[in-house]
């Protein structure tokens, strides 16, 4: 097999390889959507159930939250939620314990559900600096010497 034979062989091998389509990952998308009554909740659930790939739709009327689980994309779920005519956005909250400074400006939200604050990407708010971390560990319940310090 010469150089031309090798090139022919390689071109056949690479041309026969089928381009595999990426499989969608199962995802859980949460949306903050304004719902006042059971009728609103039914309307939202019906609209979100029609999204292609949606396996389950959960509505939490108290937190004003809709959760869609399945092989769905966030943009499509948000578009379906907006088709109901309700004010909606991707769920902007994270648990209170995930943020280092939960009362900082831009993070604390009076309208947030209990034990939740607004998510942030600001590293000075999201994470403790080394000095703050040292002090928080010093007075931690896991520190056996914390009683001696106080």
Buried (B, 14 or more C-beta within 10 A) or exposed (E): EEEEEEEEEEEEEEEEEEEEEEEEEEBEBBBBBEBEEEEBBEBBBEBBBEBEBBEEBEBEBEBBBBBBBBBBBEEBBBEBBBEBEBEBEBBBBBEBEEBBBBEBEEBBEEEBBEEBBBBBEEEEBBEBEEEEEEEEEEEEEEEEEEEEEE
